[in-house]
């Protein structure tokens, strides 16, 4: 079993040793999301949308923007889950002292990409349905109780946040289970639920601490760069940037944000992958399996993935 320090250090070592597989994959996925975000920003900076005097044109332009935003949300969720699922391969292989290249990572996980995308769509739909059901319930409460329903609304919002965090932790290991075991979409969700049973608070603490560290480090490094770019862009345009200058500034900010977000996502995915391995060790004696597979790796298992059938790539 791994302690907190071993999880964080192991994730850093795995990312450092397999930089192309971890950071390269994260940068590729974030680049795709950023390009789609840029297309969305184009509609937001269109003349019709910016013309506040013509409300009819702005309202008409807001429809495609809302549709694009919805699609971008799905793509973002799918992209994060793809990264979390794929990076369990190089992280698990690093436990056996095996290096994994960029192309090898995609090759060993290619048959699980579609199920990972399906998992992302399923979770997104569940979140949207749950949010609208909750919003409808709040509207009914406020309509029925009037101002007396405000405390109920506040309590309901806090409860929703608590439930969302609880479910996020309980299902956080689903991408790793889907790729490494491998399991189906709903089987991977059940698997994550089982592995986190009686380990919720420890898992929550590790994941929350990792997210906090990544957020602080990314903000400290990226914020000055974004501020400098914004200042240079505003100064170069005379303080009144047009649509073209605004789009250029958005593109530069997106590039910086995507770069640092990719690094942070890669590290978080590595920590989650090691947490998955750690919980399997604690509950199932997975360390015995790892020791046996170390012998296979030493015998020349170039494509061996721990937990799978001798590197068959399924």
N, C-alpha and C positions, 0 to 999 in steps of 0.2 A: 504493500500500500504506500501511496505517495503523500507526503505532507505538502503544505501550502508552498513553502519555499522550493521544494522539488518540482512541483507543478509549474510554477512560474519560470524557474530556471530551465527546466526541461523544455518548455514551450519556446523559450528564447533560443536555446541551443538547437532545437529542431528547425526553427525558422532560419537561423544563421547558417546551419550546415546545408540546408536545402533551399537556399534563397531563391533560386529560379522557380522551383516548384511552388513555394509558398507565396513569396512577395510577387513573383511574376504572374501567377494565376490571379492573385488578388487585384493587381494592377489592370490586368486584362478585363476582368469582370467589372471593375469600377470604371474603366474607360468606356465600356458599352453603356453603362448606366448614365455616365456623364454626357455622352453624345445624345442619348434620348432626352436627358434633362435640358440640353441646349436647344433641341428642337422645340421642347415645350416653352422655353424662354423666348423663342422667336415669336410665338403667338402672343405672349404677354407683352412684348415690345413692338407689336404691330401698330401701325398708325391708328387703326380703328379702336384698339384696346386702350391706347394712350390718350385718345381724344376724349377728354372728360366732358366736353360740351355736347358731344353726340352720344347720348346715353343709349339710343336704339342700336347704333353700330357697336358700341362697347358690349352691350348685352348679347348681341348676336355673336361677337367674337369670343365671349366668355364660355359659350357652350363647348366648342372644340378644345379650349384650354382645360376645362373641367374633365373632359373625356381623356385628354392626354395625361392629366395629373393622375387619374384613376389607373390608367395603364402603367404609368411610371411607378405607382405604388406597388402594383403586382410585380413588375420587373425587378424592383428593388428588393422585395421580399424573396423572390426566387433567386436573385443574385447572391444574397447573403447566405441562403440555405445551400446553394450550389457550392459556395466557398467553404462553408462549414463541413459539408459532406466530403468534398474532394480532399481537403487538407488532412482528414483523418488518415489517408493513405500514407503520405510522407512522414507524418508524425508517428504513426504506429510502426512504420518500417525503421524509423530512427531509433526506436527502442531496441531493435535487433542489430543496431549499428550498420544499417543499410542506407546508403544515399539514394535519393530519388530525384530524377531530372524533371524538367518542365513537361516535356512530351510524354515521359513515362507516367507521370501523375495523371494526365488526361487519358492516356491509354488504359491504365488500370481502373479508372473510374468511369469510363465512357458509357458502359452499359447501365450505370446507375444515375446518369444525368437526367434522363427523362423522368424516372420516379422522383428524383429530387425536385424537379420542376413541378411535378404533380403535387408533391408535398407542400411546396410554396403556394400554389394556387389554392389548395384545400384550406390551408391555414389563413390565407388572405380572405377567402370567402367567409370562413367561420368568424373572423374578426369583424368584417363588415356587417354581417348579419347580426352578430351580438351587439355591435355598437348601435345599429339602427333600432333594434329591439329595446335596448336600454334607453335610447333617446325618446322613443315612443312612450315608454313607461313613465319617464320624467314629465313629458308633456301632459299625460293623463293625470299625474299627481298634481302638477301645478294648476291644471284646469279645474280639478276637483276641489283642492284645498286652498287655492289662491296663495296669499302671502304665507299662510301657515305651512305650505309645502316647501318653503325655502330650506329649513333644516333637513327635511327629508332628501332634498336634492343634493345638498352638501354631503350628507352621509352617504348617499348613493354614489356620488362621484368618487369619494374616498374608497368605498367598498369596491367599485369597479377597478380602480387602480390596484388595490390589493389583490383582487382576483386575477387581473392581467399579469401581475408580477409572479403570482403563484403558478399560474399555468405556463408562463414563459420558462420558469425554472424546471417544472415537471416535464416539459416537452423539449427541453434544450438539447437532449442527447439523441433525439430522433434522427437527425441527419447522419450522425456517426453510425448509429445502428443500421440505418438503411443501406449504407455503403459497405461497412466492414463485415456484417454478419453473413450475407446481406438479408434484409427483411423487406416486406412490402410496406406501402405507405402507412396503413393503419396498424400493421404489426410493429413498425418502428416506433409509432407513437405509444403503443402499449408497452413496448420494451423500455423506452425512456421513463415511462411512468413507474415501471417496476424497479428499475435501477436506482431511481431517486427516492424510493420508499425508505423511510427511516433515515434518509440522508439529505432531507430537504434543506435544513438550515445550513449545513456545511456547504452544500452545493450552491445555495443562494449567496453565502458569504464569499465564496471563491469567485463566482461569476460577477457579483456586484463589485468586488474589489478590483478585478481585472478591468471591468468597464470603466471604473473610476480612474484607474491609473492611465488607461489608454486615452480617456477624454482629457485629462489634465495635461499629459505630455503632448498630445496632438494640438491642443489649444495653445499651449505655451510656444510651440514651434510655428504653427501655421498662422496664428492671429497676426503677429507682426508682419509676416509676408503679405497677407491679404490686405492689411491696412496700408502698407507701402504701395501695393498695386493700385488700390483705390485712390490714394493720394496722387500718384503719378497720372492715373487716368483722368481724374478731375482737373488736375493742373494743366494737362495737355489739351483738354477740350475747353479750357477757359471757364470751368465751373459749371457749364451747361451742356453735358454730353447729349448728343442726339441718339437716335435708335441704333445706328451703326457702332458708335463708340460705346454705348451701353452694352450691346451684345458682346463686343470685344472684351470689355471688363468682366462681364459675366462668365465668358469662356475662360479667361485667365483665372478667375476665382474658383471656377469649377475644377480646373486642372490642378490647382494647389490643394483644394479640399479633397479631390479624388485621390491624389497621391498619398496624403497623410491618412486618409480614411482607409485606403487599401492596406497600408502597413498596420494600422490598428486592428482592422478586421482579421488580418492574417494571424496576428498574435492572439487575439481573442479566440479564433477558431482552433488554434493550436492548444490553448489552455482547455477549451471544451473537449477536444479530442483526448487529451491526457486525463481529464476528469472522467470521461467515459471508460477509459482503460482502467483507471484507479478503482471505479465503482465495480467493474467486473472482477477485478482482483479481490476486492473486499467481500463480494457476494458469491462468487463462483470459482474462486481459485484460478483466475485467468493467468496468474503468473506461472503456473505449471505448464499451461499451454504455450506460453511465451518461451519458456526454457526449452521445451521440445522443438519449437519452431526455430530456435536459435541454432540448433544442430542442422536443420534443413538449410538455413541461411548460410552456415559455414560450408555446407556441402555444395553450394553453388546455386541457391535459390534466388536468381537475379530478380525475378518478378514476384517473389513471395510477399503476400500481404497477411499479417497476423490475423487470425480468426477466419480466414478463408481456406479453401481447399487447395493448398500448395500452389498459390499464385496463378490460378486459372483465370483470373480477371473477371469473374462473374460479378 
